Amino acid sequence: MSLRFAAIGLDHRHIYHIVGELIAAGAECAGYCPDTSDPRVLDGFHERFPDLRARNRDELLADPDIQIITCAAIPADRPAIAIQAMQAGKDVMLDKPGAIHLDQVDALERVAAETGRILSICFSERFVVRACEVASRLVAEGAIGRVIQTTGLGPHRLNRAIRPDWFFDPAAFGGILTDIASHQIDQFLHFTGAQTARTVSARTANRNLPDVPAFRDYGEILLESDSANGFIRVDWFTPDGLPTWGDGRLFLLGTDGTIELRKYVDIEGRSGADHLFLSDHRGTRHIDCSDEGLSYFSNFLKDIRDRTSTAMPAGHALTVTRLAIEAQTLADRGER
């Protein structure tokens, strides 16, 4: 029998790939709560999943035949939904960020430990990127030696006209580092093999939106672990002429070579997405990763069945979240 899940919190479009990929991995969607802060997200959900049934939130949480709750609510609201779901005996997959305050992270850790439930965060810039699947395998095989530095670039298109009001309110979404940079922190830990890291410096700026002074459209972080360093740059400056929402890139420096991922576009180069470039002692090569499978969602379902940690190490999701919030707090204080 397939595992059954429900969607609560249809406020961000990331709910589309969370639901779609879980279904593709063999899970059954038992319904969704239609409550939303953005009717356009709900419209898009209906278009993609016309056969799914809308149900009351409390009904979904109380249904004993639902094992998993997925959630892409307004970020400030995600921890409370996750806690309620875990206390109802459900495992949880959140969109990032999983929380926007450290006390929320503490509460999530405590309830997960008390209930024994699995709490996972879908870091889509790794888990929904086929080039990252290939890079993970190459790094695990030692193709570039030990990874000693990562550079992660996370540019995004603002699409201001279609953003809901909460998108520009740090009290609702947590800030650019808490939000976007959690992806790059996840990748730093994953590819370097570090369990945690320290923020050396963090800064943000509002460069182009003076009418929303609390919003930051640019951010950067320097990270270090005991064996590696990382640089992160995130922004809302993808130009309209780029044929995708952002030219996301990841650079891995190893002791025996380098890997570059051009995740979504190779500008003026090869068509399509998921490009990997490998340089080692033997030469250079391009790898088309577009046919690679995605492992996170099937591994997550396996973890639900077997109570294992194959989709991500235990504690990883909230370690990333904590580091992102700490970097945001440092930047907000104006410290360097």
Protein Blocks (a to p, Z undefined) as FASTA:
>chain_A
ZZddddehifbfklmmmmmmmmmnopacebdcfbdfblklmmmmmmmmmmbccddfklmm
mmmkbcbdcddddfklmmmmmmmmmmnopacdddddfbfbfklmmmmmmmmmmnopacdd
ddfklmmcfklmmmmmmmmnopnopafbdcddddddfklmlpcfklmmmklnopaklmmm
mmmmmmmmmmnopabdcdfbdcdddfklmklmmbccbdcdddddfkbccddddddkbcfk
lcbfbdcddddddfkbccdddfkbcghiaehehiacdddfkbccdddfklpccfklmmmm
mmmmnopafkbcghklmmmmmmmmmmmmmmmnopZZ
